[in-house]
């Protein structure tokens, strides 16, 4: 699909959990057939910035010291997404420890702007923005203290939301 076609150019997706996502999507379809709705995001595939802890999935934050880190628990926001019925499809590239305005790190390299690969997509949540702009993901979750969602969204020509401080863990 879109990830196979576009990720080689844009380098937005750094960990694809396709088998688990397809299994969860099948379960979501079967639940709907029984009249069950898991929540407002029932069956929606989402991608997450590689700074969010994801149970059983490598989470590096782009830091070589965390290259083999596999959390035992989901971050609060990830747990809430799963409870709302979302399907975690993949992790997206980010600046090392989310501390730069470029989505680049020594583990996964640089994410390219979907409009011009010679330009930055901004950071630190640039992988999220590039994934959405290239239709590799319908919804992606980043984080933002100093523009890390807002700038990549603007540079990629998509909409980004930075929630009010303290609303989401």
PyMOL commands that set and color helices and strands:
alter all, ss='L'
color gray80, all
select helices_A, chain A and resi 2-10+18-33+64-66+76-83+96-98+126-133+150-156
alter helices_A, ss='H'
color red, helices_A
select strands_A, chain A and resi 13-16+45-49+87-92+104-105+109-110+140-141
alter strands_A, ss='S'
color yellow, strands_A
deselect
rebuild
show_as cartoon
